[in-house]
Amino acid sequence: MKKLITFLMSILMVFGIATMTACDNAITIWTGSTGGTYCAFTNGLQTQLTKKTGYTFNVVGDTGGSVANLKAIGSGDCKMAIVQNDTMVNAYNGFTSSFAQSGAITNFSVIGQVYPEVIQIVTDDANIKSLADLKGKNKTVSVSIGDVGSGVEANAVALLKEYGVDIRLEGDKYVSNDITIQNLSVAKSAEAMKDNKLDVFFFTSGAPATSITEIALAKPVYMLGLSDAVMNKFISENKIDGKYDVYSVQSITHAQYDFISEGQIVKTIGVSATYIISNSVSEEVAYNITKALWESKGSIGHAVESTMDINNALETIGNVPVHPGAAKYYTEQGLTVDNVAQI
């Protein structure tokens, strides 16, 4: 009888270890709108990650973007996500209205920044040359500022204010006397613009974005740039906690979108698309994911992968620590990792 009990306990222990390993190797990744770069890029990456690691990856789209993804990491609804680096630093420190009340989210760490994201301001109205043209429109112009609580919304609100457009928070939503505000995902924004129900929309993403190229196939569209003065002020004033640089000047050109004339440079502000991972994921698994991520460059099948640079992987992550598995890989590649998560 004792031998039988010992045998059964051994089986249960083996089964338990196998189950824990299987769970650790089943990674749910939250991304963003199905019409955005987060989702498309991660879907392409998923194939390579699976091939190179043997793990199971479940890509979730239409999540609402960076804020929603970080909260999903915090609640344990996913183990991995792609987010804007600025929103990530705010979440880790409990800054901004999105995280101040609910509290800082600290149960995650960085896998790496993968490509620059640029604030793209799209219009189908040739008479709108600048955000300043939205002042005094008496709500005759409809503008989508992104999903409620998203990083896109935060960027849009800040820039509209810089150009003197009336926009203010009432309750939990933004209102304006100048423009009609809509909170739409990029996919819904693109659909609304195609249907002539939207005049301008903001989208922070890698360029080119599929949703924008699809609008350009249906009708003339234009990309609005930002002035040097506005960009410099925005970058200076939006250091997180007054010390973490997360924005930089970026350019969008004909190389990204055919509807931009050759030789034309649309100046805007960029952040970085960053993969984060739950601290519940083991060092071994995180190491293998990080290694597979960078070894997949050139095989993902998305235009933004040409901008991937491992040397920028940890450039603007603020005080958010790097997962020890990722840190191990970067150290092997000759990079210095100053802040490693203790998990």
C-alpha positions as CSV (number, residue, x, y, z in Angstrom):
1,M,0.0,0.0,0.0
2,K,2.8,2.4,0.9
3,K,4.5,1.6,-2.4
4,L,1.3,2.4,-4.3
5,I,0.9,5.7,-2.4
6,T,4.5,6.6,-3.1
7,F,4.1,5.7,-6.8
8,L,0.9,7.8,-7.1
9,M,2.6,10.8,-5.4
10,S,5.5,10.5,-7.8
11,I,3.1,10.6,-10.8
12,L,1.3,13.7,-9.4
13,M,4.6,15.5,-8.8
14,V,5.7,14.8,-12.4
15,F,2.3,15.8,-13.8
16,G,2.4,19.0,-11.7
17,I,5.9,20.0,-13.0
18,A,4.8,19.3,-16.6
19,T,1.7,21.4,-16.1
20,M,3.7,24.3,-14.7
21,T,6.1,24.1,-17.6
22,A,3.3,24.0,-20.1
23,C,1.6,27.0,-18.5
24,D,4.9,28.9,-18.5
25,N,5.4,28.2,-22.1
26,A,1.8,29.2,-23.2
27,I,2.2,33.0,-23.8
28,T,-0.8,35.2,-24.5
29,I,0.3,38.5,-26.1
30,W,-2.0,41.5,-26.1
31,T,-1.5,43.9,-29.0
32,G,-3.9,46.6,-30.2
33,S,-6.4,47.4,-32.9
34,T,-6.7,44.9,-35.7
35,G,-6.0,47.7,-38.2
36,G,-2.8,48.7,-36.4
37,T,0.9,47.8,-36.5
38,Y,0.9,46.2,-33.1
39,C,-1.4,43.5,-34.1
40,A,-0.1,43.0,-37.7
41,F,3.6,43.0,-36.5
42,T,2.9,40.6,-33.6
43,N,1.0,38.2,-35.8
44,G,3.9,38.0,-38.1
45,L,6.3,37.6,-35.2
46,Q,4.2,34.9,-33.7
47,T,5.1,32.4,-36.4
48,Q,8.8,33.0,-35.9
49,L,8.6,32.8,-32.1
50,T,6.7,29.5,-32.3
51,K,9.2,28.1,-34.8
52,K,12.2,29.2,-32.8
53,T,11.1,28.4,-29.3
54,G,8.5,25.7,-29.6
55,Y,6.2,27.6,-27.2
56,T,2.5,28.4,-27.8
57,F,1.7,32.0,-28.5
58,N,-1.9,33.5,-28.6
59,V,-2.1,36.9,-30.1
60,V,-5.0,39.0,-28.9
61,G,-6.1,42.0,-31.0
62,D,-8.6,44.8,-30.5
63,T,-7.4,45.3,-26.9
64,G,-7.6,49.1,-26.8
65,G,-3.8,49.6,-26.9
66,S,-1.1,50.4,-24.4
67,V,-3.1,51.3,-21.3
68,A,-5.4,48.3,-21.7
69,N,-2.4,46.0,-22.3
70,L,-0.5,47.2,-19.2
71,K,-3.6,46.7,-17.1
72,A,-4.0,43.2,-18.5
73,I,-0.4,42.4,-17.5
74,G,-1.1,43.9,-14.1
75,S,-4.3,41.7,-13.6
76,G,-2.7,38.6,-15.0
77,D,-4.9,38.4,-18.1
78,C,-1.8,38.2,-20.3
79,K,1.8,37.4,-19.9
80,M,3.2,39.5,-22.7
81,A,2.2,42.7,-24.5
82,I,3.5,45.4,-26.9
83,V,3.1,49.0,-25.6
84,Q,4.3,52.5,-26.1
85,N,7.4,53.2,-24.0
86,D,6.0,56.4,-22.6
87,T,2.8,54.7,-21.4
88,M,4.9,51.9,-20.0
89,V,7.0,54.2,-17.8
90,N,3.9,56.0,-16.6
91,A,2.3,52.7,-15.6
92,Y,5.4,51.5,-13.8
93,N,5.5,54.7,-11.7
94,G,1.7,55.2,-11.2
95,F,1.7,58.5,-13.2
96,T,-1.1,60.1,-15.2
97,S,-4.8,59.7,-14.6
98,S,-4.7,56.2,-16.3
99,F,-2.7,54.8,-13.4
100,A,-2.8,57.2,-10.5
101,Q,-6.0,56.0,-9.0
102,S,-5.6,52.2,-9.7
103,G,-2.0,52.3,-8.7
104,A,1.4,51.6,-10.3
105,I,1.8,48.4,-12.3
106,T,5.1,46.8,-11.4
107,N,4.7,43.1,-12.0
108,F,6.3,43.3,-15.5
109,S,9.7,44.0,-17.0
110,V,11.1,44.8,-20.4
111,I,11.9,42.4,-23.2
112,G,13.0,45.2,-25.6
113,Q,12.1,48.2,-27.7
114,V,11.6,47.0,-31.3
115,Y,10.7,49.8,-33.6
116,P,9.9,53.6,-33.5
117,E,6.3,54.6,-33.4
118,V,5.3,57.9,-34.9
119,I,2.3,60.1,-34.2
120,Q,0.4,60.1,-37.4
121,I,-2.3,62.7,-38.0
122,V,-4.4,61.8,-41.1
123,T,-7.0,63.9,-42.9
124,D,-9.0,63.6,-46.1
125,D,-9.5,67.4,-46.2
126,A,-7.0,69.2,-48.4
127,N,-7.9,72.5,-46.7
128,I,-6.6,71.3,-43.3
129,K,-2.9,72.0,-43.4
130,S,-2.1,72.1,-39.7
131,L,-3.8,71.3,-36.3
132,A,-4.0,75.1,-35.9
133,D,-6.7,75.0,-38.6
134,L,-9.0,73.1,-36.2
135,K,-9.4,76.2,-34.0
136,G,-12.8,77.9,-34.1
137,K,-14.4,75.2,-36.3
138,N,-17.5,75.2,-34.0
139,K,-17.6,71.4,-34.1
140,T,-18.0,71.2,-37.9
141,V,-14.8,69.1,-38.0
142,S,-14.9,65.6,-36.6
143,V,-11.7,64.3,-35.0
144,S,-10.9,60.9,-33.6
145,I,-8.3,61.0,-30.8
146,G,-8.1,57.2,-30.3
147,D,-9.5,54.9,-27.8
148,V,-10.4,56.2,-24.3
149,G,-7.4,56.0,-22.0
150,S,-5.0,55.0,-24.8
151,G,-1.6,56.4,-25.4
152,V,-2.9,57.7,-28.7
153,E,-5.5,59.8,-26.8
154,A,-2.9,61.2,-24.5
155,N,-0.7,62.3,-27.4
156,A,-3.6,63.7,-29.3
157,V,-4.9,65.8,-26.4
158,A,-1.4,67.2,-25.7
159,L,-0.8,68.2,-29.3
160,L,-4.2,69.8,-29.8
161,K,-3.7,71.9,-26.7
162,E,-0.3,73.0,-28.0
163,Y,-2.0,74.3,-31.2
164,G,-4.6,76.2,-29.1
165,V,-7.5,73.9,-29.9
166,D,-10.1,73.8,-27.1
167,I,-10.1,70.4,-25.5
168,R,-10.7,69.6,-21.9
169,L,-11.7,66.7,-19.7
170,E,-15.2,66.5,-18.3
171,G,-15.9,63.5,-16.2
172,D,-14.0,60.6,-17.9
173,K,-14.3,62.0,-21.5
174,Y,-12.8,64.9,-23.5
175,V,-15.0,67.6,-24.9
176,S,-14.4,70.6,-27.1
177,N,-16.1,73.7,-28.4
178,D,-13.9,73.7,-31.5
179,I,-14.1,70.1,-32.8
180,T,-16.4,67.1,-32.5
181,I,-14.4,64.5,-30.6
182,Q,-14.7,60.8,-31.3
183,N,-12.8,58.0,-29.5
184,L,-12.3,55.5,-32.2
185,S,-9.7,52.7,-32.7
186,V,-7.6,53.1,-35.8
187,A,-9.7,50.5,-37.7
188,K,-12.9,52.3,-36.9
189,S,-11.3,55.7,-37.7
190,A,-10.2,54.4,-41.1
191,E,-13.7,53.0,-41.8
192,A,-15.3,56.3,-40.7
193,M,-13.0,58.3,-42.9
194,K,-13.7,56.1,-45.9
195,D,-17.4,56.7,-45.3
196,N,-16.9,60.5,-45.0
197,K,-17.9,60.5,-41.3
198,L,-14.5,61.6,-40.0
199,D,-12.2,64.5,-41.0
200,V,-9.1,63.9,-39.0
201,F,-7.7,61.1,-36.8
202,F,-4.6,60.5,-34.7
203,F,-2.7,57.2,-34.6
204,T,0.6,56.5,-32.9
205,S,2.1,53.5,-34.7
206,G,5.0,52.3,-36.8
207,A,4.8,53.5,-40.4
208,P,3.4,52.4,-42.7
209,A,0.2,51.3,-41.0
210,T,-2.1,49.1,-43.1
211,S,-5.3,51.0,-42.1
212,I,-3.8,54.2,-43.5
213,T,-2.6,52.7,-46.8
214,E,-6.1,51.2,-47.3
215,I,-7.7,54.7,-47.0
216,A,-5.3,56.0,-49.5
217,L,-6.4,53.4,-52.0
218,A,-10.0,54.6,-51.6
219,K,-9.6,58.4,-51.5
220,P,-7.0,61.2,-51.3
221,V,-5.5,61.5,-47.9
222,Y,-2.9,63.8,-46.3
223,M,-0.5,63.6,-43.4
224,L,-0.2,66.6,-41.1
225,G,3.2,67.5,-39.8
226,L,4.2,69.4,-36.6
227,S,6.3,72.5,-36.2
228,D,9.8,72.5,-34.8
229,A,8.7,74.7,-31.9
230,V,5.8,72.5,-30.9
231,M,7.9,69.3,-31.2
232,N,10.8,70.7,-29.1
233,K,8.4,72.0,-26.5
234,F,6.5,68.8,-26.4
235,I,9.6,66.7,-26.0
236,S,11.0,68.9,-23.3
237,E,7.8,69.1,-21.3
238,N,6.9,65.5,-21.6
239,K,10.0,63.9,-20.0
240,I,8.4,61.6,-17.5
241,D,9.0,62.7,-13.9
242,G,11.1,65.5,-15.4
243,K,14.0,63.1,-16.2
244,Y,13.0,60.3,-18.5
245,D,13.2,61.1,-22.3
246,V,10.7,59.0,-24.1
247,Y,10.0,61.1,-27.2
248,S,12.1,62.2,-30.2
249,V,11.7,63.9,-33.5
250,Q,10.9,61.5,-36.4
251,S,10.1,61.8,-40.1
252,I,7.5,60.2,-42.3
253,T,8.3,60.2,-46.0
254,H,7.3,58.7,-49.4
255,A,9.2,55.6,-48.4
256,Q,6.4,54.8,-45.9
257,Y,3.4,56.2,-47.8
258,D,3.0,56.7,-51.5
259,F,0.6,59.6,-51.0
260,I,3.4,61.6,-49.5
261,S,5.3,63.3,-52.4
262,E,8.9,62.2,-53.1
263,G,11.3,64.5,-51.3
264,Q,8.6,65.7,-48.9
265,I,9.3,65.2,-45.2
266,V,6.5,65.2,-42.7
267,K,8.0,65.9,-39.3
268,T,6.4,64.4,-36.2
269,I,7.2,63.0,-32.8
270,G,8.0,59.4,-32.1
271,V,8.0,56.9,-29.2
272,S,9.1,53.3,-29.2
273,A,7.0,50.1,-29.5
274,T,8.2,47.9,-26.6
275,Y,7.5,44.3,-25.7
276,I,7.0,43.7,-22.0
277,I,6.6,40.5,-20.1
278,S,5.1,39.4,-16.8
279,N,7.6,38.7,-14.0
280,S,5.9,35.4,-13.6
281,V,7.6,34.1,-16.7
282,S,10.8,32.3,-16.0
283,E,14.3,33.5,-16.9
284,E,14.8,30.6,-19.4
285,V,11.5,31.3,-21.2
286,A,12.1,35.1,-21.4
287,Y,15.6,34.5,-22.7
288,N,14.4,32.2,-25.5
289,I,11.7,34.7,-26.4
290,T,14.2,37.6,-26.5
291,K,16.6,35.6,-28.6
292,A,13.9,34.5,-31.0
293,L,12.6,38.1,-31.3
294,W,15.9,39.6,-32.6
295,E,16.8,36.5,-34.7
296,S,13.4,36.9,-36.4
297,K,14.3,40.3,-38.0
298,G,13.9,39.9,-41.8
299,S,11.4,37.1,-41.4
300,I,8.4,38.8,-39.7
301,G,6.9,40.1,-43.0
302,H,6.1,43.6,-41.9
303,A,7.6,46.8,-43.3
304,V,8.6,48.2,-39.8
305,E,11.0,45.4,-39.1
306,S,13.6,47.2,-41.3
307,T,13.8,49.8,-38.4
308,M,14.5,47.2,-35.7
309,D,17.9,47.8,-34.1
310,I,19.0,45.8,-31.1
311,N,21.3,48.7,-30.1
312,N,18.1,50.7,-29.3
313,A,16.4,47.9,-27.4
314,L,16.9,49.6,-24.0
315,E,17.4,53.2,-24.9
316,T,14.3,55.0,-23.6
317,I,12.7,52.6,-21.0
318,G,13.1,55.0,-18.1
319,N,13.4,53.2,-14.7
320,V,11.5,50.1,-15.9
321,P,13.7,47.1,-15.2
322,V,14.7,44.5,-17.9
323,H,13.6,40.9,-17.4
324,P,16.6,38.8,-16.3
325,G,16.1,36.5,-19.2
326,A,16.3,39.4,-21.6
327,A,19.2,40.9,-19.8
328,K,21.1,37.6,-20.2
329,Y,20.6,37.7,-23.9
330,Y,21.6,41.4,-24.3
331,T,24.7,40.9,-22.2
332,E,25.7,38.0,-24.5
333,Q,25.3,40.5,-27.4
334,G,27.7,42.9,-25.8
335,L,25.1,45.4,-24.5
336,T,25.2,46.9,-21.0
337,V,22.1,46.3,-18.9
338,D,21.9,48.6,-15.8
339,N,18.6,47.8,-14.3
340,V,17.6,44.1,-14.1
341,A,14.3,43.0,-12.5
342,Q,14.5,40.9,-9.4
343,I,11.9,38.2,-9.8
